[in-house]
């Protein structure tokens, strides 16, 4: 069982919290990515709350949003114990798989996707986990992202 209680929902990009949209736009401008959201496939927001462990476990909340297009995946995370981070990847440069199918899922049970490859801001290959709720929106995003990578590489 995951240490996180997640809530994932599909929303239009315009409905994301204004501070998240602003940080994403800043990232797009910093890396000269252009008008990458002209043909968005899906946009989601996942709010995660760490399940308290022990007597003095302080609540931790992480908010994540991800935008998927036929060519790009852009995601942002921020939380009560972490600073805001925006990452992006050209789909031809990454592999996306169901986290449950990775070797790490046996050690740290959770649900979401694992993104491996070259990220826009990185000089070397990297890996990232995007947590998703096991609901209709989470499953749809996972399946759409995996399919989008396959389509981008054709």
N, C-alpha and C positions, 0 to 999 in steps of 0.2 A: 504494500500500500504506500502511496506517495506521502511525503511530508507536507504536501501542499493541497489546499482546497482551491480549485480553479473554477472560474466562470468565464466561458468564451462565448462571444456573440459576434455575428456578422453585422457590420455597420458601414454606411458610406464614409469615405474619407473625410468628407465635410463634417461629419458628426463626431470625429475624434476630439478629445479635449484640445482647446486652442494652443496650450503650451506644447503638446505633442506635435501638432501640425507645424508649429513654428520651428521646432527643433529639426523635424524632417526636412522642411524647406531649406533650412540653413545647411544641412548636410548635402542636399541636392545641389545647392549653389556652390558650396565649398569644393565639390568634386566635379563640377561642370557636367552633371548628368543630363541636363536638358529637361524636356517635357516628358518624363518617363511615365507619368500617370494618365496619359491620354487614353489608354485602353486597359484600365484596371480590370483584372479578373475577379479579385476579391480583396476585401479589407476586413480585418477582425480586430477586436480588442479582447484581451484576456486579463482579468484581475485575479491575482493569486494571493492567498493568505496562508502563511506558514502555520501549520498545526502546532500548537504550543506543546513543548516537551519539557517535562520537569516542572518544578515548583516555581522557578523564577524566569521561565521562558517568556521573553518579551515578544509581542506581536510583530510580525514582519509582513508588510504588504508590498507586492511588486505589481506594477501595471505595465502591460506590454501591448503594443499595437503592431500589426504587420500589414503591408500592402504588397500584393502579388500582381504582377503584370505578365504578359507573355515573354518578356525579356528580363525582368528585374524582380528581386525580392528586397524590400526595405523594411526594417523593423527597428523599434525603439523600445527601450526598457527604462523604467525608473522605479525607485522604491524608497521605503522608509529608511533603509540601511544602505542603499546604493545610489550612486549618482546617475544622471541620465546618460544613456549611450545610444547612439544611432548607428546602425550597421546596414550595409547594402551589399548585394552581390548580383553580378550578371549571371543569369541562370546557366549559361553555357560554361561557366567557370566553377560550378558547384555540383555536388551530389546531395540530394535530400532524401532521407529515409525515415520511416516510422521509427521513433525512438524505441518502441517495444521490440524491434528486430535487432537492436544493437547489443553488443556485449555488456554495456554499462547498465542496461535495464535489469539485468539479473542482480546487480549489486545495489543499484539505486532505482527502485521501481518508480515509474512516473509515466505520464502520457504527453506526447507532443511529437516534434520532429527534430532530427539532427541534421544540421547543415554543415557540410565539409567542403573546403576548397578555398578559392581565392576571393577574399572580400575586398571591396573597393578601397578601404583605408589601410589594408594590410600589405606588407611586402612579401610575406610568406603565407603559405596555406594555413588556414585556421579552422576551428570547429566551434559551433554554437548550438545550444539547445534552445528551442522555442517551446515552452510549455503550453499545452492545450487541454481544455476540458474534454472528456470523453462524451461529448454530446453531438448533436447534428452539425452545429457550426464548426466545432473542432475537427470532426471527422471529414467534413467537406473541405476545410482548408488543407488538411494533411493530404488528402487524395488529389486536390486541385494542384497543390504545390509540386507533388511528385510527378504528376502528369505534365505540368508546365515545363519542368526541367527536361523530361523526355522529349517533349515537342520542340523545345528550344535547340536541342542537340541534333535534330533531324537534318 
